[in-house]
Amino acid sequence: MDIRPIKTEKDYEQALERLEIIFDASPKTKEGDEAEILSLLIENYENKYYPIEAPDPIDAIKIRMEEMNIKQKDLVGVIGGKSRVSEILNKKKKLTVDMIRKLEKMLHLSASNLVNNYQLMK
């Protein structure tokens, strides 16, 4: 087991190649331990050099709606009437605190994600 920090893109590629080889190693074996450590090193490198930004609140709502098979009409009454739901999902109007609270419960989204700023469409 030759594990060292991932400092360059070449180190990263080599770590990925090695992890692919030992990915299915049994835990509590040398290769299993190596796979676990490599995974952590790779994750650390990716978080630093390939960060994934959270979607804006409206995109997060749409993603969760798709995951939960919820239609736009299902939000009527939760965040307002049919036109209000359309305005919100089309980024014509901003979410209110009351809407955020209701969406947090209905969609199981963190309010901290829903309060992030986003651009309205003109």
N, CA, C and O of each residue as an XYZ file, in Angstrom:
488
protein
N       0.854     -1.171      0.000
C       0.000      0.000      0.000
C       0.896      1.229      0.000
O       1.617      1.490      0.963
N       0.841      1.974     -1.090
C       1.654      3.180     -1.244
C       0.728      4.385     -1.365
O       0.446      4.850     -2.470
N       0.259      4.885     -0.236
C      -0.688      5.996     -0.247
C       0.036      7.276      0.120
O       0.819      7.328      1.069
N      -0.247      8.304     -0.659
C       0.341      9.623     -0.408
C      -0.689     10.683     -0.782
O      -1.658     10.372     -1.475
N      -0.507     11.907     -0.350
C      -1.471     12.956     -0.663
C      -1.625     13.149     -2.181
O      -0.689     12.924     -2.948
N      -2.803     13.560     -2.584
C      -3.064     13.865     -3.989
C      -2.814     15.361     -4.158
O      -3.563     16.192     -3.645
N      -1.759     15.683     -4.881
C      -1.359     17.086     -5.041
C      -1.513     17.594     -6.468
O      -1.632     18.799     -6.692
N      -1.512     16.686     -7.425
C      -1.587     17.102     -8.825
C      -2.699     16.328     -9.542
O      -3.251     15.361     -9.018
N      -3.002     16.783    -10.739
C      -3.998     16.100    -11.557
C      -3.525     14.682    -11.883
O      -4.330     13.752    -11.946
N      -2.225     14.525    -12.086
C      -1.673     13.196    -12.368
C      -1.862     12.275    -11.164
O      -2.245     11.116    -11.321
N      -1.594     12.789     -9.965
C      -1.821     12.005     -8.739
C      -3.292     11.596     -8.641
O      -3.615     10.467     -8.273
N      -4.164     12.529     -8.974
C      -5.603     12.285     -8.915
C      -6.003     11.161     -9.873
O      -6.743     10.253     -9.493
N      -5.518     11.222    -11.107
C      -5.831     10.195    -12.105
C      -5.314      8.823    -11.658
O      -5.997      7.812    -11.817
N      -4.116      8.802    -11.104
C      -3.549      7.536    -10.632
C      -4.367      6.971     -9.469
O      -4.582      5.762     -9.384
N      -4.815      7.844     -8.582
C      -5.622      7.403     -7.450
C      -6.951      6.822     -7.940
O      -7.415      5.804     -7.428
N      -7.555      7.471     -8.928
C      -8.809      6.956     -9.494
C      -8.606      5.585    -10.139
O      -9.420      4.678     -9.969
N      -7.519      5.452    -10.875
C      -7.224      4.168    -11.522
C      -7.027      3.071    -10.482
O      -7.533      1.960    -10.642
N      -6.298      3.380     -9.429
C      -6.047      2.387     -8.383
C      -7.354      2.027     -7.661
O      -7.613      0.858     -7.377
N      -8.157      3.030     -7.374
C      -9.418      2.781     -6.686
C     -10.334      1.901     -7.534
O     -11.044      1.048     -7.002
N     -10.321      2.102     -8.818
C     -11.142      1.272     -9.704
C     -10.740     -0.198     -9.596
O     -11.591     -1.086     -9.639
N      -9.466     -0.441     -9.460
C      -8.962     -1.815     -9.360
C      -9.371     -2.464     -8.040
O      -9.748     -3.636     -8.019
N      -9.300     -1.717     -6.943
C      -9.541     -2.301     -5.620
C     -10.909     -1.946     -5.040
O     -11.168     -2.217     -3.867
N     -11.773     -1.353     -5.831
C     -13.060     -0.852     -5.351
C     -13.883     -1.903     -4.609
O     -14.491     -1.593     -3.585
N     -13.911     -3.116     -5.099
C     -14.735     -4.161     -4.500
C     -13.998     -4.987     -3.440
O     -14.454     -6.067     -3.063
N     -12.883     -4.488     -2.973
C     -12.123     -5.216     -1.950
C     -12.945     -5.338     -0.669
O     -13.706     -4.436     -0.316
N     -12.784     -6.438      0.001
C     -13.497     -6.664      1.258
C     -12.980     -5.715      2.328
O     -11.781     -5.450      2.407
N     -13.895     -5.204      3.152
C     -13.440     -4.372      4.273
C     -12.530     -5.204      5.173
O     -12.532     -6.428      5.042
N     -11.813     -4.655      6.010
C     -10.942     -5.368      6.953
C      -9.838     -6.169      6.256
O      -9.317     -7.139      6.806
N      -9.492     -5.743      5.033
C      -8.331     -6.310      4.342
C      -7.430     -5.131      4.017
O      -7.847     -3.976      4.111
N      -6.196     -5.423      3.636
C      -5.280     -4.333      3.276
C      -5.834     -3.526      2.111
O      -5.795     -2.296      2.130
N      -6.358     -4.226      1.083
C      -6.919     -3.514     -0.066
C      -8.197     -2.773      0.307
O      -8.464     -1.699     -0.232
N      -8.983     -3.321      1.210
C     -10.185     -2.634      1.684
C      -9.836     -1.343      2.403
O     -10.476     -0.311      2.200
N      -8.804     -1.413      3.253
C      -8.341     -0.210      3.949
C      -7.794      0.808      2.951
O      -8.053      2.006      3.065
N      -7.045      0.321      1.985
C      -6.483      1.210      0.961
C      -7.602      1.898      0.184
O      -7.522      3.096     -0.085
N      -8.637      1.153     -0.175
C      -9.759      1.724     -0.920
C     -10.448      2.812     -0.097
O     -10.818      3.860     -0.627
N     -10.616      2.558      1.192
C     -11.266      3.540      2.061
C     -10.442      4.824      2.158
O     -10.991      5.923      2.076
N      -9.144      4.688      2.330
C      -8.264      5.851      2.437
C      -8.203      6.603      1.109
O      -8.276      7.832      1.082
N      -8.068      5.858      0.005
C      -8.046      6.503     -1.308
C      -9.331      7.272     -1.574
O      -9.297      8.372     -2.127
N     -10.460      6.702     -1.184
C     -11.743      7.379     -1.373
C     -11.763      8.727     -0.659
O     -12.245      9.721     -1.202
N     -11.241      8.749      0.548
C     -11.192      9.998      1.315
C     -10.266     11.021      0.661
O     -10.595     12.205      0.579
N      -9.123     10.563      0.204
C      -8.176     11.466     -0.461
C      -8.769     12.022     -1.753
O      -8.632     13.210     -2.048
N      -9.428     11.158     -2.517
C     -10.043     11.586     -3.771
C     -11.169     12.584     -3.495
O     -11.283     13.604     -4.175
N     -11.987     12.288     -2.506
C     -13.080     13.194     -2.153
C     -12.543     14.562     -1.749
O     -13.089     15.589     -2.152
N     -11.492     14.576     -0.967
C     -10.878     15.831     -0.536
C     -10.375     16.632     -1.738
O     -10.599     17.839     -1.822
N      -9.704     15.963     -2.654
C      -9.178     16.622     -3.853
C     -10.324     17.168     -4.708
O     -10.256     18.299     -5.190
N     -11.367     16.373     -4.892
C     -12.497     16.803     -5.716
C     -13.228     17.980     -5.084
O     -13.643     18.898     -5.792
N     -13.391     17.967     -3.779
C     -14.048     19.087     -3.103
C     -13.256     20.380     -3.278
O     -13.830     21.465     -3.364
N     -11.944     20.251     -3.328
C     -11.093     21.428     -3.469
C     -11.040     21.929     -4.911
O     -11.135     23.133     -5.148
N     -10.891     21.025     -5.872
C     -10.665     21.429     -7.253
C     -11.867     21.274     -8.186
O     -11.881     21.847     -9.276
N     -12.860     20.516     -7.772
C     -14.069     20.314     -8.592
C     -15.326     20.475     -7.735
O     -16.161     19.573     -7.674
N     -15.454     21.631     -7.074
C     -16.611     21.783     -6.187
C     -17.919     21.791     -6.982
O     -17.988     22.304     -8.099
N     -18.930     21.219     -6.383
C     -20.263     21.218     -6.983
C     -21.108     22.186     -6.178
O     -21.340     21.992     -4.985
N     -21.560     23.222     -6.845
C     -22.361     24.216     -6.156
C     -23.806     23.746     -6.052
O     -24.333     23.087     -6.948
N     -24.418     24.095     -4.956
C     -25.823     23.744     -4.757
C     -26.674     24.511     -5.766
O     -26.346     25.639     -6.133
N     -27.760     23.896     -6.210
C     -28.642     24.600     -7.147
C     -29.329     25.765     -6.442
O     -29.437     25.783     -5.216
N     -29.793     26.737     -7.227
C     -30.530     27.835     -6.599
C     -31.844     27.269     -6.043
O     -32.244     26.164     -6.411
N     -32.512     28.015     -5.166
C     -33.706     27.479     -4.503
C     -34.783     26.947     -5.454
O     -35.378     25.903     -5.186
N     -35.034     27.636     -6.532
C     -36.087     27.200     -7.453
C     -35.673     25.915     -8.168
O     -36.488     25.007     -8.334
N     -34.426     25.836     -8.584
C     -33.947     24.600     -9.208
C     -33.996     23.446     -8.213
O     -34.321     22.319     -8.585
N     -33.674     23.722     -6.950
C     -33.742     22.682     -5.914
C     -35.184     22.188     -5.752
O     -35.426     20.991     -5.604
N     -36.128     23.118     -5.782
C     -37.548     22.744     -5.682
C     -37.938     21.867     -6.865
O     -38.590     20.837     -6.691
N     -37.539     22.273     -8.066
C     -37.893     21.507     -9.264
C     -37.267     20.113     -9.256
O     -37.903     19.138     -9.659
N     -36.037     20.025     -8.803
C     -35.367     18.724     -8.716
C     -36.115     17.823     -7.740
O     -36.384     16.660     -8.041
N     -36.449     18.364     -6.570
C     -37.155     17.557     -5.573
C     -38.549     17.177     -6.054
O     -39.018     16.069     -5.795
N     -39.210     18.096     -6.753
C     -40.532     17.773     -7.301
C     -40.432     16.580     -8.250
O     -41.273     15.682     -8.220
N     -39.412     16.579     -9.077
C     -39.217     15.467    -10.014
C     -38.937     14.167     -9.252
O     -39.495     13.117     -9.572
N     -38.070     14.251     -8.244
C     -37.736     13.073     -7.447
C     -38.956     12.476     -6.749
O     -39.086     11.258     -6.618
N     -39.843     13.362     -6.306
C     -41.013     12.922     -5.544
C     -42.261     12.769     -6.426
O     -43.351     12.473     -5.938
N     -42.074     12.978     -7.727
C     -43.176     12.880     -8.688
C     -44.317     13.836     -8.320
O     -45.492     13.470     -8.355
N     -43.941     15.062     -7.970
C     -44.902     16.102     -7.619
C     -45.032     17.034     -8.817
O     -44.037     17.451     -9.410
N     -46.263     17.349     -9.157
C     -46.543     18.239    -10.282
C     -46.747     19.661     -9.773
O     -46.973     19.887     -8.584
N     -46.663     20.606    -10.691
C     -46.837     22.014    -10.347
C     -48.188     22.230     -9.659
O     -48.282     22.996     -8.700
N     -49.221     21.562    -10.143
C     -50.563     21.727     -9.562
C     -50.613     21.273     -8.108
O     -51.472     21.723     -7.348
N     -49.692     20.378     -7.710
C     -49.654     19.898     -6.331
C     -49.180     20.972     -5.359
O     -49.365     20.844     -4.149
N     -48.573     22.026     -5.885
C     -48.097     23.113     -5.029
C     -49.154     24.187     -4.808
O     -48.979     25.078     -3.977
N     -50.259     24.097     -5.561
C     -51.357     25.038     -5.375
C     -51.907     24.830     -3.967
O     -52.186     23.703     -3.556
N     -52.055     25.913     -3.250
C     -52.497     25.826     -1.862
C     -51.334     25.790     -0.890
O     -51.467     26.207      0.261
N     -50.197     25.293     -1.346
C     -49.014     25.256     -0.487
C     -48.290     26.593     -0.561
O     -47.927     27.171      0.463
N     -48.082     27.081     -1.785
C     -47.391     28.374     -1.939
C     -48.282     29.420     -2.616
O     -47.804     30.494     -2.982
N     -49.542     29.120     -2.780
C     -50.476     30.085     -3.357
C     -51.308     29.453     -4.444
O     -51.330     28.235     -4.620
N     -51.997     30.321     -5.172
C     -52.833     29.855     -6.267
C     -52.010     29.418     -7.462
O     -50.780     29.472     -7.451
N     -52.717     28.983     -8.491
C     -52.077     28.466     -9.698
C     -51.122     29.485    -10.321
O     -50.015     29.132    -10.726
N     -51.548     30.746    -10.397
C     -50.691     31.763    -11.015
C     -49.461     32.058    -10.149
O     -48.373     32.287    -10.678
N     -49.628     32.054     -8.817
C     -48.499     32.308     -7.911
C     -47.464     31.192     -8.027
O     -46.264     31.462     -8.063
N     -47.918     29.947     -8.085
C     -47.012     28.813     -8.244
C     -46.219     28.966     -9.532
O     -45.007     28.750     -9.550
N     -46.893     29.334    -10.596
C     -46.233     29.535    -11.885
C     -45.204     30.658    -11.802
O     -44.090     30.526    -12.310
N     -45.580     31.757    -11.163
C     -44.648     32.889    -11.025
C     -43.399     32.486    -10.239
O     -42.284     32.871    -10.592
N     -43.593     31.718     -9.183
C     -42.453     31.282     -8.359
C     -41.547     30.349     -9.159
O     -40.334     30.552     -9.212
N     -42.140     29.319     -9.784
C     -41.337     28.330    -10.498
C     -40.689     28.896    -11.760
O     -39.709     28.339    -12.255
N     -41.221     29.984    -12.279
C     -40.624     30.640    -13.446
C     -39.752     31.828    -13.049
O     -39.332     32.615    -13.899
N     -39.488     31.947    -11.765
C     -38.610     32.979    -11.207
C     -39.070     34.391    -11.531
O     -38.260     35.282    -11.788
N     -40.376     34.577    -11.514
C     -40.948     35.910    -11.707
C     -41.161     36.593    -10.364
O     -41.162     37.821    -10.279
N     -41.340     35.799     -9.320
C     -41.529     36.297     -7.957
C     -40.627     35.523     -7.017
O     -40.278     34.374     -7.288
N     -40.251     36.149     -5.915
C     -39.403     35.513     -4.903
C     -40.234     34.699     -3.919
O     -41.408     34.985     -3.684
N     -39.613     33.701     -3.362
C     -40.227     32.923     -2.293
C     -40.383     33.793     -1.049
O     -39.521     34.623     -0.760
N     -41.464     33.610     -0.322
C     -41.643     34.297      0.955
C     -41.243     33.337      2.077
O     -41.063     32.141      1.851
N     -41.110     33.874      3.270
C     -40.750     33.054      4.425
C     -41.810     31.977      4.654
O     -41.475     30.831      4.954
N     -43.083     32.339      4.515
C     -44.167     31.376      4.707
C     -44.080     30.253      3.665
O     -44.256     29.082      4.000
N     -43.813     30.605      2.415
C     -43.662     29.597      1.359
C     -42.502     28.664      1.672
O     -42.615     27.448      1.515
N     -41.393     29.231      2.114
C     -40.204     28.440      2.435
C     -40.516     27.432      3.536
O     -40.114     26.271      3.453
N     -41.229     27.875      4.559
C     -41.591     26.967      5.653
C     -42.441     25.798      5.150
O     -42.211     24.644      5.513
N     -43.419     26.116      4.313
C     -44.304     25.066      3.802
C     -43.562     24.119      2.858
O     -43.766     22.906      2.902
N     -42.704     24.679      2.007
C     -41.946     23.841      1.070
C     -40.941     22.960      1.805
O     -40.690     21.822      1.408
N     -40.373     23.493      2.871
C     -39.429     22.713      3.677
C     -40.107     21.451      4.192
O     -39.526     20.367      4.143
N     -41.323     21.587      4.681
C     -42.057     20.431      5.209
C     -42.509     19.492      4.098
O     -42.361     18.275      4.207
N     -43.058     20.059      3.036
C     -43.622     19.229      1.970
C     -42.547     18.480      1.188
O     -42.686     17.291      0.902
N     -41.466     19.198      0.843
C     -40.443     18.632     -0.030
C     -39.229     18.108      0.725
O     -38.314     17.545      0.122
N     -39.218     18.292      2.050
C     -38.088     17.850      2.874
C     -36.778     18.469      2.380
O     -35.749     17.804      2.265
N     -36.863     19.769      2.094
C     -35.681     20.535      1.713
C     -35.277     21.405      2.892
O     -36.125     21.853      3.664
N     -33.998     21.637      3.027
C     -33.507     22.485      4.097
C     -33.863     23.945      3.805
O     -33.650     24.442      2.699
N     -34.403     24.613      4.808
C     -34.727     26.027      4.654
C     -33.480     26.831      4.304
O     -33.560     27.837      3.598
N     -32.328     26.383      4.800
C     -31.088     27.116      4.501
C     -30.786     27.111      2.999
O     -30.152     28.039      2.496
N     -31.232     26.076      2.278
C     -31.072     26.064      0.816
C     -32.099     26.953      0.148
O     -31.810     27.589     -0.866
N     -33.290     27.001      0.706
C     -34.372     27.759      0.088
C     -34.246     29.264      0.293
O     -34.841     30.031     -0.463
N     -33.495     29.705      1.286
C     -33.360     31.142      1.526
C     -32.244     31.773      0.706
O     -32.092     32.994      0.709
N     -31.464     30.962      0.008
C     -30.389     31.529     -0.810
C     -30.953     32.458     -1.874
O     -32.073     32.282     -2.354
N     -30.163     33.431     -2.220
C     -30.579     34.424     -3.206
C     -30.559     33.823     -4.601
O     -29.757     32.934     -4.889
N     -31.429     34.302     -5.455
C     -31.453     33.888     -6.856
C     -32.006     35.036     -7.694
O     -32.724     35.905     -7.198
N     -31.656     35.014     -8.967
C     -32.054     36.080     -9.880
C     -33.469     35.837    -10.403
O     -33.829     34.723    -10.784
N     -34.255     36.908    -10.409
C     -35.569     36.837    -11.033
C     -35.419     37.024    -12.531
O     -34.508     37.703    -13.006
N     -36.333     36.407    -13.261
C     -36.348     36.562    -14.720
C     -37.157     37.801    -15.052
O     -38.161     38.093    -14.402
N     -36.727     38.505    -16.037
C     -37.439     39.745    -16.446
C     -38.587     39.425    -17.355
O     -39.295     40.330    -17.797
